[in-house]
Amino acid sequence: MPDHFHALITPAHDVSLEKTVQFIKGGFSFRLKSKFDVWTRSFNETQILDEEKFLTCVRYIEDNPVHERLAQTPEVYPYTSAGRGPLDPMPLHLRA
């Protein structure tokens, strides 16, 4: 997306989601070396508690460029995981 991104993140057991997002934003900003703010001050958190919700989120993320009219199919959008091979495995505690 030109103005946002979606990610499924499973933090390590000893790292909070907030700290994980801080690492991502800080690392990107450090490499960008921009004097302009590129991040909003918050993020949207959706807790994924089962396999169905996990798969629904994957489909939503991969279909987002099509809904935004940036691509005809998810696979042709260059900045997506769609059709690019396996994702990281689903966390074991979500599997039915």
Buried (B, 14 or more C-beta within 10 A) or exposed (E): EEEEEBEBEBEEEEEEEEEBBEEBBEEEBEEEEEEEEEEEEEBEEEEBEEEEEBEEBBEEBBBBBBEEEBBEEBBEBEEBBBEEEEEEEBEEEBEE
